[in-house]
Amino acid sequence: MLTQTTLFAALLLGAPALKDKEPLGTGPGYMGITFQKDEGGLRVTDVKENAPAAKAGLKVEDLIVKIDDANLKDSDTSELVKMIGGMRPGTVVAVEIRRGSETLTLKVKLGPRPADFPQPSKIPPPPDPQP
């Protein structure tokens, strides 16, 4: 009886873990930032307006040092692209950043890539061998 009352109260009060579970989207995840390799992590150079990262509070000049448990201090930029692109929209990731002397952890709910998202340049196929 106590368990049922607790569950009912949690739903009534809006417990996010119970109420806001929504199905994950399809396609690659999207944060809405541009970044570059910097000493100690990946430096945010742009945050798209109304993108998932902006909604979570990420700012230009933030230094991303971790995504969930993955340490990005010595990572290449392609590692973050692959990581986020391998997740589905709706996934919530913990982004650990350094902002000045502060270390913060922001929760970013990934969105779907917009239709006008620039696709990575395609590597041309190798030339056919000469007969």
N, C-alpha and C positions, 0 to 999 in steps of 0.2 A: 504494500500500500504506500509506504514512504517513497519507494522508487518511482511509482506512478505519479505521485504528487510532485516529486522533484522534476521529473521529465516534463510534466504538464506546465509547471512554473517556468522552466527553462524555455519552453516553446513560446509561452505567453509573453515572457519578458524579452524574447528575441535573442536567445543564445546563438551567436553566429555559427558555431560549429554544428549546430543541429538544424538551423533554419536556412542558412544561406548556401548550403551545398548545392551547387549547380553543376550540370554536366560539363566536362571539358569540351572545348571547341576542337575543330579539325585544323590541320595545317600547322605550320611552324609558329612558335611563340614570337612575341614582339615586345620590346621594352620601349623603343622610341628614343634611343640615344645614339650619338656618335662618340667615339672615344679613340684614344691612342695609347700606345705603350708608354709608360713612364716609370721612373724608379719607384719600386715598391708596389706596382699595380697597374691599373688601367685608368687613365685620366679622362673624365667626361668632358667633351669639347662642345657638345650641343645636346639640349633636351627638347624634343618636339613638344609643342604646345598640345595639351590635352592627351598626351600619350601616357601609357601606364607608369612610366618612370616619373613623369611630372606629377601625376596624381599621388604617387607615393612620397614625393618630396625630394627626389634626386635633383641636384643642381650642377650647373657648369662648374668645373674645377674640382668636383668631388673625385676622390681617388677610390676606385673599386678594388678592394683587397680580397673579398670572398663572395661567392654565390653559394648559398646553402653551406655545405661543408667543403666545397672546392676552393682551395687557396689559389688566388690569381696573382700573387705578388711577383712571380717570375714568369707569368704566362704571356703568350703571344696574343695579339688581338683576335686571331682566327679562333682561338680556343673559346672565347666568350661567345662569338658568333655561332659556333657549332653547338655549344651548350644550350643557349637560349633557343636556337632554331630547332633543336632536338626535343624541345618541350612543347606541350600543347597550350593554346590559349586557355586561360582560366586557371592555369597553374600558378600558385603563389610561391615566390622564391624570397629567401632572406638575403638581402644585399648588404654586406658589411662594407662601409665606406669610412674613409678618413676625410674630415672636413676641418681644415685648419689643424688644431691640436686635439679635436674631438674624434672619437670613434663611435659611429652610429650604426645601427642595424635597421634597415628599412624593409618593409614587406611590399613587394611589387607583384601585383596580379597581372600576369602576362596577357596581352591582348592578341587579336589576330593581326597579321601583317596587312597594312592597307594596300589597296589595289595599285597605288602609284609607288609602292616600295621598290627602290632600285634593286634589280636582280644582280647577283655577283657576276662579274664578267666570266664568260664561258671560255674555257681553254679549248683552242681549236684542236681537232683530232690530228694525230701524227700524219705526215704525208705518206702516200702509198709508196711502197718500195718500187724501185725501177726494175722492170723485167730484164 
